[in-house]
Amino acid sequence: MATVNIRRDVDDKFYRYKMPVLLTKIEGRGNGIKTVVPNMEDVARALNRPPSYPTKFFGTELGAQTTMANDRYIVNGAHQADRLRELLDAFIDKFVLCASCKNPETELVITGRGNNEDIHRDCKACGAHTGIDMRHRLTAFILKNPPKKDKKKGKKGMTAEANVGGPVVFDEKEGSNEDDSPSATPAAVPTEGTEIDAMLGRGGDPILDNPDALAKKVKNLDVDDDDEDEDSPFYQLRVWLTENAGPSDAEVVAKLKELDIVTKHKALVEIGHKLFTPENVAKEIEERSSLLNALVTSEKHQKSFLGGLERLVALAPNADDLIASGIVSKILMAAYQEDVLDEDVCINFGTHVSKKYVSKEQSKKVRKAADTFLKWLEEADSDSDDE
């Protein structure tokens, strides 16, 4: 594997800090063209940062959407390798190198609470603590997706040795031995998307700090029961969403915590069915992307969310008109572009009829209406294969 100095302004061939040469691959064409970084995880590992950080940095600098799922790190649009390498150098300078000794042997540490959170670099070489420019848009992403705590070193500071997802979209890789879940309700009710994780307890709980561990915890906790009596927390959530139209994201999170179903995938059925309005659901998914990215943490969650949306469309008074308007493909496109749904889950939804959430006939109508979106996905993949 070809390597270069992490500081590319250093010509010394004996410079000890190396990283792989950043590779790129352009896939698709037209509106579906995108740039994949196949070795982003290797590069990020050399920098001791989650691969989501440099990927998101590319997106903020280029004004492009990024996707981070299934070990694929993508920047929308066609971008040459040299351009991304230049941006990687900028990322290294701003978020990796110690501002004092210019050594890359640093860890990111988040201090403060609430609106007073700050990020600085803890240099293991010279011991300096140097600040990050908090005006950069990537800092909001880092605060929302903090580095994983390094328990092996027994320190309170946070490190970036683990692959912390983004939204994004969350990757399911490795678990955790932690099994504590947050229970305290914050005194203040946050309304900004970047504070939803605080409502969920992220930032103070190792499980919720680590999306991989959270996915494992969810897998262990969820039970596919079908109880719909009045004592069911899912029934109570449904009633609450029906009686409280248009609640804020923070109010939704507070209710999920009150019912103790924050990690339950079945809660996403009720959210998909009752939180949105049939005519405006695609736009509302975009507006609530922060909430959805915080709650949808596994493939099971994605399928439950789709089941709720299927009910929303199929059981609407004007269901036939909605389906004819192309709303299903618009919903899938919005959720896919906001990193709420993965491509494989969308394809499975559009190609397999189910009577789990609605009747088989209703399901067939709704899922058949996903053809436009599935065709778009197929053409994008076909263009990628041809290239």
Secondary structure, 3 states (H helix, E strand, C coil): CCEEECCCCCCCCCCCCEEECCCCEEECCHHHCEEECCCHHHHHHHHCCCCHHHHHHHHHHHCCCEEEECCEEEEECCCCHHHHHHHHHHHHHHHCCCCCCCCCCEEEEEECCHHHCEEEEEECCCCCEEECCCCCCHHHHHHHCCCCECHHHCCCCECCCCCCCCCCCCCCCCCCCCCCCCCCCCCCCCCCHHHHHHHHCCCCCHHHHCHHHHHHHHHHHCCCCCCCCCCCHHHHHHHHHHHCCCCCHHHHHHHHHHCCCCCCCCHHHHHHHHCCCHHHHHHHHHHCHHHHHHHCCCHHHHHHHHHHHHHHHHCCCCHHHHHHCCHHHHHHHHHHHCCCCCHHHHHHHHHCCCCCCCCHHHHHHHHHCCHHHHHHHHHHHHHHHHC
